[in-house]
Amino acid sequence: MKINYPERIPMANTPTPIQKLETLSRELGIEFYAKRDDMTGMELSGNKVRKLEFLMAEAMQKGADTVVTCGGVQSNHCRATAAACVKLGLKCHLILRTRTPKPPYDGNHLLDYLFGADFTYMDKPEYYEKEEGGFEEVLEGIRAKGGKPFYIPVGGSVAMGSWGYVKAFEEITGQLDAMGIKKAHLVVSTGSGGTHSGLILGRALTKRTEFRITGVIVCDDIEYFQGQNRKILGDAVKLFNLPPEIEHEKIDLIDGYIGPGYALPYPELMETIKMAALKEAIILDPVYTGKAFHGLIMEIRKGKFPKESPVVFIHTGGAFGLFPQKDVFEF
Ligand SMILES: Cc1ncc(COP(=O)(O)O)c(C=O)c1O
């Protein structure tokens, strides 16, 4: 089936490669691959750029001059949005959730500064309260100065952003077809649901049910993400006039690897990050990909993944988030 995509501004270096993880395949007794979406770019690295291709096109169509988005202080999505704004000649305003009134600039936040973004910092309670209202006060402030803001909710995880991973799903299945792999289990980190829902949407639109898709959650809980993913799918059905049954697609999630909380590390996670670097020269971050990869390895070891079906870990980037947590490593 030919998919009718909304307008898109190409920014990602695609197709990204699918590489076999030879050592881990041998050790785990399963065909194990990584889809290297950490290689979509440098400044625009990771999964976020695929969503931004569609969201930035919408911002431009609507005549915006400032893109406003939000997230944790080390948000990859915020950094990627700031970089995309530079490329497209737009202003960027980031609303960042912080633990300290003026957070140090390191990792992604250093890059936010380099890309010339403006900031509003909020502590957790204020951030979540204002997020409910779509940060209308911040948008109003920009309008009052004559600006035209376009707001992207957290992670770009809305129906428009999810098209990025519909496209990625087509890319992945095309590559696996060419490799002679007839079915596979795709596994991804789930932090705000847009990547996972986009993949589910892609599978539904292409009817490639031989591909299983599982999200390993890195915050909140399974109930929250069932609701969040269902909402993105439902919005996509309504906004883009898609077959209504898509809203009821199965959403597979794995919990148990968040540790003490969102973005907080734990010893077994850091060991897995070291192990992936040592055995496969793959860099994972402690917030998203590290937790998802750790969860995946543990579940494979527990026998939860049938050995006859290859596993493809979708590496969604996040390397800049590793550096602010360097002191957690023990060498
Ligand atoms: C590196 C990285 N991987 C995975 C995710 C999760 O993707 P999503 O927010 O679409 O669930 C994010 C962002 O939340 C991310 O920055």
The ligand as an SDF file (V2000), in Angstrom:
LIG
                    3D

 16 16  0  0  0  0  0  0  0  0999 V2000
   17.6360    9.0880   22.6710 C   0  0  0  0  0  0  0  0  0  0  0  0
   16.1920    8.8440   22.8430 C   0  0  0  0  0  0  0  0  0  0  0  0
   15.7180    7.6030   22.6710 N   0  0  0  0  0  0  0  0  0  0  0  0
   14.4130    7.3160   22.8230 C   0  0  0  0  0  0  0  0  0  0  0  0
   13.5060    8.2860   23.1780 C   0  0  0  0  0  0  0  0  0  0  0  0
   12.0880    7.8840   23.3430 C   0  0  0  0  0  0  0  0  0  0  0  0
   11.3300    8.2220   22.2350 O   0  0  0  0  0  0  0  0  0  0  0  0
    9.8240    8.6990   22.4110 P   0  0  0  0  0  0  0  0  0  0  0  0
    9.8730    9.9810   23.1760 O   0  0  0  0  0  0  0  0  0  0  0  0
    9.3370    8.8580   21.0440 O   0  0  0  0  0  0  0  0  0  0  0  0
    9.1350    7.6240   23.1850 O   0  0  0  0  0  0  0  0  0  0  0  0
   13.9450    9.6160   23.3680 C   0  0  0  0  0  0  0  0  0  0  0  0
   13.0540   10.7190   23.7710 C   0  0  0  0  0  0  0  0  0  0  0  0
   12.1490   10.6620   24.5540 O   0  0  0  0  0  0  0  0  0  0  0  0
   15.3120    9.9020   23.1810 C   0  0  0  0  0  0  0  0  0  0  0  0
   15.7880   11.1390   23.3470 O   0  0  0  0  0  0  0  0  0  0  0  0
  1  2  1  0
  2  3  1  0
  2 15  2  0
  3  4  2  0
  4  5  1  0
  5  6  1  0
  5 12  2  0
  6  7  1  0
  7  8  1  0
  8  9  2  0
  8 10  1  0
  8 11  1  0
 12 13  1  0
 12 15  1  0
 13 14  2  0
 15 16  1  0
M  END
$$$$
